[in-house]
Amino acid sequence: MKFAYYPGCSARSTCAELNVATHRVAAKLGLELAQLESATCTGARELRAIDPAGFYALNVRILALAEREGLGLMTICNTCTLNLLDAHAAFVSDSELAQAVNARLADEGLKYSGRTRISHFLWVLHEDIGPERLRELVVNPLNGLTVAAFYGCHITRPPLRYGFVDSRNNIALEKLAEILGCRPIDYSGRTECCGFHTAAHDEKVALKLTGKHILSAKTGGAQTMVTPCPLCHTVLDSFQREIEKDLGQSLEMPVLHLPQLVGLALGLSPEELNIDRHMVPTDALAAYAGKAHGSVNDSR
Amino acid sequence: MVTPVAATIGASRLGQIERVDTLALRNSRLAPGDMLEVRIRRSGDLDGPPQFQSFKVPYRKWMRVLDALNWIAENEATDLAYRWICGSKMCGSCGMRMNGREVLACWEAVEPSMTIEPLRNLPIIRDLIVDRTPYENKVARLEPWLERAVTYPGFPEPLTHKQMKDSSKALDCISCMCCYSACPVIGLGDLTSFAGPAPLVQLAQTALDPRNDPQKVKRSLALTDIFNCVSCYKCEEVCPASIPIVSRIIEPLKAKAAELLPHMAGHSFALRSIVAARGRVDPSALILRVQGIRALRNLPRVFRLLLRGKINPLKTFLLVKTAAAGAAHRLLNGKVRRR
């Protein structure tokens, strides 16, 4: 099974560990990933508002690169996923836009015809690998590890973009956590917003919002949080010290990228998954890593 | 969290699990005469902890949340306060929260077990009735009207459907306040001066109208703090009028703000120019461009990030380009105003 792979900017900078973990887990899952080296940023939330023409050009170009390879496109960032889905939807519904974008791509001999399937790693796990195969591949069930799934916004909303209608019903991460042997917990933050998209100019919104979510995960008994989005991870993990200061209480909540949680259950070691690269110590999860690998603590 | 419907469906595509969880299907889980468990938040002492009162309501076919409330008011709690007028998704007065989600009572099927609360982010007057005054004051302050910069050219005006598509979408709003209740930034109170989704929809009805005087629109947008919208799409998710509030209202308004008040969109221009130069976002470069000297307040975090190898100052200061730089430069060299 082969996918064109689009990691996005975060996984190649502030969340480089996500990129590493994804490659390792993909190998275990038998997923072949073709990296699109010349793929640009999708424009985050900023470009689509101030420069729609530029936004469509960048995103459709990425879709065209995958189409040229004849491959589906696998993403690992929620915001990139939504940008690509939105650009694809606009492209196929507005022929004038489609012509204009293709005219700009013609310079480098690219042309999009609307055939690329866009799929986040979370959906690849459910739809392409499938729960049965995944269950067979779990060699180190994470016995009873209590996990708070943090979906992030752009993989679940807006309604109907991917087919979800009510984010209260999201179950993909919880189902997955169960397959890996974890015990998913229910808490008020699961489909809430981390506030990342205002953090570059003013992070107080992100700190306040995410503080509530981590606190509710902690109160709900979570030993770790897991998220399919590196932008959410940045606020949950890299900003946690400031969040603790704002709340006036300690949280010490480890936050894993989705492929890292999967990787632990597939028998990869914490070092292979770069779990020690997070800002909040992940020592507490050591007992759940495969016995053969020792603890995360020892690996430091 | 997991509805019984979603849990029992064996669909392979998760989207399909969601699609079949429709209101009609939820209703089909009930048979006439079944007893619904309804918990309603009563106001009691408004400063104290929330007080809930429980009721058992007999289900009848096609029952809506409003029908359940009417049954309770007629049979169990004659003092229950809630608003409704039209009963047909037009007046926008019966917005409330059912099982954690904003709904119109007149347009939402009952569920076997329901917790019903008033909308958030507005003061409670009594039971399920909220005070809309803060919203109305906000809207009035935004002066949501049209002032022509040029004289009326006479009928018919030379307007195209394309020019009017976003402002006309905003006219679908029924001011039910569901989006205002769902907005997490509004939930943070005075932390920002973000106007919130409902007032922005009201503003968009005329601010996105091409006949409006840009100077008038500029005056209004300056009061919105619109770039504090976190793009979470919660407003879109709950809008009973199905207005794509983020993509058709807030983003076009942001574009207007970037054009008329470029200082409000400084971070957007910074991101664009970094991507155009390097192909991808360098987060450190973005923070430095946007925050300047303010970035120093986060020095401890910078050190922690360095320690874990999460940022690379060499790349930032040496302006390292990625393999995507050429394409990004070519595609983003249009004439969008830069800071």
Interface residues (C-beta under 8 A of the other chain):
Chain A: C9 S10 R12 S13 T14 C15 A16 E37 S38 A39 T40 C41 G43 A44 R45 E46 L47 R48 A49 I50 D51 P52 A53 G54 A57 L58 R61 D86 R104 D107 E108 W123 H126 E127 G130 C153 H154 R157 P158 P159 Y162 G163 F164 V165 D166 S167 R168 N169 I171 A172 E174 D186 R190 E192 C193 G195 F196 H197 T198 A200 H201 D202 K204 V205 A206 K208 L209 S238 F239 R241 E242 R277 H278 M279
Chain B: M1 V2 T3 A6 A7 S12 R13 L14 G15 Q16 I17 E18 R19 D21 T22 N99 G100 R101 P184 V185 L188 L191 T192 F227 N228 C229 V230 S231 C232 Y233 K234 E236 E237 P244 V246 S247 E251 K254 A255 A258 A265 G266 H267 S268 F269 L271 R272 V275 G279 R280 V281 D282 P283 L286 I287 V290 Q291 N298 P300 R301 R304 L305 R308 G309 K310 I311 N312 T322 A323 A324 G326 A327 A328 R330 L331 L332 G334 V336
